[in-house]
Amino acid sequence: MSPGPSDDDEAPDLFAPAGGWRVRILDLSGGAEDNIVEEIPGFPTLMQANEFARRYVRDSVELCRAPGLSARDVLDSWFAFGEDAEVVDAAEAGWRSAANLADFSERPADEEDRDWRALDPRRADESDEDDEE
């Protein structure tokens, strides 16, 4: 069995494809072509890619939360101005924002729930560069 996603829409292998798992960031406001803002490569495990996507969306929901907004208003704001995230080629094993949006809108997040930067593989690349200097 080869590592990476399969071609027949079954659940992907848990081993990362060449270059690692990728998370696609989607602009819900429609400001980007095909709503794609960027794809972030290099996640060594599907679990890390899924958690990054979850935290990224959690942070985006919190950025759309204003004092006094109802949960419904928070969701409306997120759908108008927020950013979604999905794990590319992860099929059913990939995290989906739809499963958590109601909870996210009803319950404000703590710092750890929003800390997608700690899982960002680009951050590891930056620290590698710092070590070389």
Secondary structure, 3 states (H helix, E strand, C coil): CCCCCCCCCCCCCCECCCCCEEEEEEECCCCCHHHEEEEEEEECEHHHHHHHHHHHHHHHHHHCCCCCCCHHHHHHHHHHHCEEEEECCCHHHCCCHHHCHHHHHHCCCCHHHHCCHHHCHHHHHHHHHHHHC
